[in-house]
């Protein structure tokens, strides 16, 4: 198999895996960072165990926000 451009590979994969009624705009995956960005002053879980809400497991910044920190624990390493 020779070299193939990524753009051509994506087109081929989309053609091979299209649903019976074709692709629709809502099927499109949003561009990375389109609306999901971290906010200053908030704490996020970057890593975690299997099934935990964290960035490393593919969750969004909003889903990975940590809200249960006690006021005195912010910034401390556990």
Steps between C-alpha positions, in 0.01 A plus 500: 500500500647834392487825688154649530412854599303532821230701323447217250497238775233693694285526186532125439417413863196729494380343175550145632324568830217734397162427660222381265339844486833680454693739722325796667648816659417371851724196434806725477741496791565856621847636442735461795459793736214651303294593806646281773785689666635508855411808701737691726447438871337158459649162586486211252580129529767433238550133586299238684407136525293308245157657463586817691413838352836638390670643193718189453187283467364720219260712702451869426640778719149564631449130586844484666443799727564419867243665724542308825823658623484641850601866509821425692609214272529698176851474358618223733643178363337191642 
